[in-house]
Amino acid sequence: MRAREHLKSLGVPLFEAEPGSRSRHLSLWQLRLLTVRKMISPRASDYMSDPMSYRAQWRQYAEQLRPDAFLLYTTEAVALAHGLFPDIPRLASLVDLDHEARELKRALRPPTLRNRLKNCAERLQDRLLPQTIIDLLKDCDVVVEHSAASSQWLNQNGASSYYLPNPIESQLLPDNWNISRKESLAAASAKRILMVGHLRGVATQSGLHLLADEVLPALDRKLPSENWEVHIVGGGELTSELKAKLSGHPRIKLRGFVENLFEEYKRAHLALVAVSEKLGFRTRLVEAFAHASPCVVHSNNLCGMPELESEYNSLLSDVGEGLADAIIRILSDDALRVRLEVNAKNTYDEKLSVPVVMNKMQKLLEASLDRSNRGGVDLQSAPDKNDRQ
């Protein structure tokens, strides 16, 4: 809703589309037969059937507008535009690749026999999905992937791609932000560790499991008499498994959704990003850096976000015990905390801010528009070629 209102305030035409046709209701046996068919003989069309239901309306809107270029920000949008209006350049700007997100979701399921069988069936159905994504992206003039690891995978598999950070707009800090934070922390009744993320997100869940299973026990053991708390902020509800692990811990504060993240970061001594998956780009890290927050981060996040630099703008570790030790360092060393605050903000301003990232994206798009034929951008001569992974 906010995005819609913002676009309208900017005068951007907004077309609300509905699926052109609803899939007919299938009986239980028909669904079972369809599942078996997808396992034995999957088709590329299986993966993009939902966006295809919008195709007729999308074609109508595109014919009406005749845009200079298409900006496609999901693989579904790429599929929707595939094969239509071949004279119009297209830029794909992606965060998650579908096959990676699906595999992460499977990895987080409890290891019951039922889930193991379900995962096996889904992997059989999804076995053509990676190549389908590659084939769709080859039709784009420019592919920007907002995860360094995913960009590298695309390049290794034949779809030329650039890595750029995901452009996350954030509230500007006041000039006296460092003084304000110092005063806020000095007045705090407890040292606060902040975790941010939607509680039903698979990445958030992986980080919360590591918090419950490894980080919290280490902190309990090493800081038994210190006054510290972990504040978990985000919409949604915990899974029953995570609720059982976290809700009874005396130092865990489940805050739910909050409106003002600036105040949360200002009151926190540090932000903890315990997501241990190598997939994706952590927007919560960009937000933390924008708010000049010291960050303790699982080092696997380097795969998606190479702007992380241990001992400069964050502290990194690949195990729960190491994350706990990094937390203790920041809680007990004000000079280290202040240095990380300043460097986190500098990293955001220089590498992660919306103006910096969008300037690079604009140059890539302009390079494609300057081509007389829609055969694709010469990525070797496009600007910022050092960003290519």
Buried (B, 14 or more C-beta within 10 A) or exposed (E): EEEEEEEEEEEEEEEEBEBEEEEEEEEEEEEEEEBEEBBEEBEBEBBBEEBBBBBEBBBEEBEEEEEEBBBBBBBBBBBBBBEBBEEBBBBBBBBBBBBBBBBBEBEBEEEEEEEEEEBEBBBBBBEBBBEBBBBBBBBBBBBBBBBBBBBBBBBEEEBBBBBBBBBBEBEEBEEEBBEBBBEBBEEBEEBBBBBBBBBEBBBBBBBBBBBBEBBBBBBEEEBEEEEBBBBBBBEBEBBEEBEEBBEEBEBBBBEEEEEEBBEBBBBBBBBBBBBBBBBBBBBBBBBBBBBBBBBBBBBBBBBBBBBBEEEEBBBBBEBBBBBBBBBBBBBEEEEBBBBBBEBBBBBBBEBBBBEBBEEBBEEBBEBBBEEEEBEBBEBEEBBBEEBBB
